[in-house]
């Protein structure tokens, strides 16, 4: 039969496709044809067949390769045919190959590597699905491929930490968003930190990071600051609260969020948050006084240990059982001046007295007693700023207590 006319192509092409498809199902029962001869005829036929017919036949050939128990010679012949199809001028043909091979671990590596270098429709399917591509392949693709392929890689099931790290570093915003949306991606804490460093100014990425339960606490705190910067630069917020107050309002909100974070983190995360705040200049006397007054003694002890160099166990022991002079020496070793140090020692002893009486330390009561003791010194040098903070804390705790009481009364009435 000649291949010179369109009619002959159609009449010959359909049996070729059917025969290739039959290989998938019939090989276990009997060997109906010599596969090498089928491949040879396929290549001859494809020279004049239409793109749609070639695509269908390419898909059948690929499925035969991955589903049939071929001999080594037959596999070499079929792989050679698929390699030639990589140069087919029609993307439909290459897509036909990709659709058949994308999810198979038996697909030939040479063909897979050819397909993943193709146009996006073809390459994206392979990049997203092929188990033949290992970590080193994917890392190389992230570095060398266009944005669409990187996004496809970010959608892969069970992304490894190594590939996630590569995507974070050079994948770009769109790929990082896809990766953060990929629930099966195994993103290491160091990679999440790097994403924050690179894309913390992007609201969509910030939101995705803050939604994660595995986000390291120091990264979460840094994102709080990024949110504060975004709010401070917002024209809407500036118009609502006034341009002169917007920075103070956002700074206070960020500090409140950080304090809440410090009170909610697990013990193994505490050193990282303390160190992050110390390096960022946020372990101020005001911040430390707030954590002490609210009774967050674990964080307070970790912070004092960080700034003083004294082991955390030793710090905790001094806070619980140490004499006044020993506690004062501890705070002085952390760089707290003598006048301010006395206020801290008094706050510590008030906290200790409450715990020894088997009562929950009350931030309102501690701040009230501090104001009674030092209120007359509010204008005296080094303590002025700290005592102003204590007074502000006292007012805040008093307002919260009033709100809680009103809510409880309303519930009783109901």
PyMOL commands that set and color helices and strands:
alter all, ss='L'
color gray80, all
select helices_A, chain A and resi 6-26+35-46+51-67+72-85+91-101+109-115+120-129+135-144+147-154+161-170+173-181+189-199+203-210+217-232+235-241+246-262+267-279+285-293+297-308+312-321+324-333+338-356+363-377+383-413
alter helices_A, ss='H'
color red, helices_A
deselect
rebuild
show_as cartoon
